[in-house]
Amino acid sequence: MKTYDLVDTIDVTPRLRLLRFPVGQAYLWRDGAELTLIDAGARGAGRPIADAVRAWGHAPEDVRRIVLTHFHEDHVGGAAEFAGISGAEVYAHRLDAPYVRGEAAGPDPVYEDWERPLHAQALAQLPPPVPEPDLPSFVRELNDGDTLDFGGGARVVGAPGHTEGSIALHLPRHGVLFTGDAVAASPVDGQVILGVLNLDRERAVASFARLAALESEVACFGHGDPVVGQAGQILREAVSAYQVN
């Protein structure tokens, strides 16, 4: 399989490293000798992720879990390959898990007119579809409110709207929030914005508001540079532009 090249790695905090791909990004979280991967890039990203883990001074087997924020290809395509390399378990929300497993095709977003060329541009940068893609053999299903055993207790926060089973991960002990594509940072000016290509924009705005209400210092997005410092306040200011009084 052709690799999906890693464009850059950025240390967000001493425990947190961003992995940037041509489209989208993933994150590695470190608890001592144990790692967690949040999202997994597109098809072919498994080996570049393994290389990034080694470059951080760890073995791929140190990654115990891969948590997927939603089913879109640029977030889940590398999960099976990296799980095969590392032995990590794959997690996804129960509503998106069937799409991650390949049991059905996930629904397309409800496009705003300006999003169509944006999506076409992103698709052109992804590896082409294959008849029999490499899929996770098992996906552990999550629900809103679940707690995962990393980061001092990572809370699963349902964030539907981008997809029905979109989730965020909140690490209250560390003030870190992983939003998936519920929230993004603009590639033009870095401003925090509502994620694009949503299934249900109204629900996406509500999820944005839910995430903004969480206490967080660092916010990590599926697309765009993280916010490091006063993230909750910045998200609350950003979401107000989308809410109708």
N, C-alpha and C positions, 0 to 999 in steps of 0.2 A: 504494500500500500504506500502511495506517495505521502510523505510527511506534510503536515500543515505547519509551516515554519513559525517558530517563536520569534517575534519581532524584538521584544525587549523584556527585561525583568527589572522591577523597581521595588526597593524595600520601602514599604509604607510605614511599618514599625519594626522593631527588632523581632517580633513574632510573626509578622505578616508580609508576604511577598506577592506582588502582582505579576502575572504572566500575561503579556500582551501578544495577541495574534493579529493577522491581517484584518479579521473581523472579530470583535469581541475580546474578552479576556477572562482569565481564571485567577484564582487566588490560592495560595498555600498558607495555612495557619499552623503554627508550631507550638506544641505543648511539650517542652523538653525534647525527648527523643522521638515523640510521636507527632505525625503530621495529619492534617485534614485538607483535602482538595475541594474547593468550592467551584463548581462548573469545570468543564473538561475540554473546551474548544471543539473544533469541527473534526470530521474524519481525518485521520492521519496525525492528530495532535498527541497521541499517546506517547510516542517515543520522545518528542521534544519536551513533554512534561517530565518524563523520567530523567532526561538530561538536566532539566532545571532543578529537579530534586537533588540530583547528585552535586550540582554546582553549589547548592546551599549546604553541602556537607552531610547529606543524608543518603540512605539507600531508598530506592522506590518502595521496598517492603515496609519502610517506616510510615508510609501513607496508609492509614487504617480505614479510611472511608472517603468516598467521593459523594458530595451532596450536590444535587442538580437543582437549580432554582426553577427551571421549567424545561419543556421538551424541545425547544427550537435547536436546529442542527448546530449552530455556532456555540452552543452550550453543552450539548450532550454527545456530539459525534465521536469525540475521543475517549469517551468513558469506558467502553468495552475494551479497547486496546490497552488503555492504562490499567484497568482492573486486571487484565490478563498478565501484565508485567509485574504489578505490585501485589496482587492478591487482595486489594481493597474491596470492601463492600460498596455497592452503589445504592444511593438513597434518592427518592423523588416523592413528591406529593402523590397521593393515591389517585387523583384525577388526571395527572399527567403521566403516571407510571405506565399505563397501557401503550402510550405513544412512544415512550422511551424503549419499551420492550419490542416495539414493532408490531403489536397486535392490531393496530389500526393507524390510519394516517391522521395526524392532528389537523384541526381546523385552521384554515387560513385566517389572517387578521382581517378586520374590517377596515379597509384602507380609507384614509383621507387622500384627496387627490394628489397632494404634494408628496405623499409617502411612496407612491408607486415607483417613481424613478430612483428614490433612495433605496428601496428594497431590491430593485433590479441591479443596482450598483453593488450592493452587498452580496447578492447571490453570485455575481460574476467573480467575486474574490474567494468564494468557497470552493472546495473540491467538488467536481461533478458528481451527481448521483450515481450509485452503482446498483445493479440488480439485487444483490444480496449483501447489504451492509452488515458490518460487524456490530452486533447488538449485545447488551449485557445479558448474561444468562439468568441473572436474578436481580430484581430491584426491590429493596426494602421500602415499603410504603409508609409515608409520613402523613400526619394530620396537623392542622393548626393547633398550636399549644404544646406539641411534643417537645421534649428536651433531649438533646443529644450530648453525648459524653465527650465534649471537647470545649476548650475555651472557658472552663469553669462552669459549664452548663449553657449550651447554645440553644436558645429558644427558637422553635419553628414558628414563623409568623405568616399566616395566610395572606397573600397579596394578589387576589384574583383581579383580572382585567386584561393584563397582557396575554395571559392564557388562563384557563379556568383553574389550573392547579399551580399557578405561580406562587412561590414562597420567598420570603426573606429569612435571614438568620440574624438573630440579635444576641450578642454576647454582653449581657449587662455588667458583668464583673470587669470587663475591659473597655466598655463604652464603644464597642465596634458593631456596625450594622452592615450586612451584606444585602443589597436590595435586589439583586438580579436585574431584570429589565423593567421593574416597576418604576425606577427612577434612573436618570442618566445625567451625564454632564455633556454639555454641548461641545462638539469638536471645534467650533468656531471661536467661542470666547470662554469656555469652561463653566458657563452658568449652569446651575442645577435645573433640570427640566423634567417634565413627565416623559417616561419612556415612550418610544414610538412603536408603530405596528401592533396596535392593541386589538384584542378581540372585542372588548367592551370598554369604551373610553370612560363612561361614567363610573364604572366600577374601578377602573384604573386610577381615576382621580381620588376616589374614596380610599383605595389602598395606599396611595401616595400620602394622603393625610394621616392614615393610621401609622405608617412608618415614621412620618415626621414627628408624631407625638411621642415616640420613644426617646429615652435619654441616650444620646450617642455623641461621642466626640469625633469618631471616624466613621465615614460612610463610604462603602465600596460598591461601585456600580458595575453592571455588566458591560457598559460602554462609557468611556470617558474617565478622566482623572478622578481619583478619590478625593473626598474632602477630609482634610486632616486638621481637626480643631473646630469646636463648636458646630459640629455637623447637624445636631438636632435643630438648633436655632436657624441654621442656613436652610435646612429642608422646610421648616415651618414657614419661613419667609417666601420660599420658592412656590410652595403648594398654594399659597393664598391667591396667586395669580390665576389659578384654574378653578377656584371655588366661587360659586354664585351665592351671594348673600340673600 
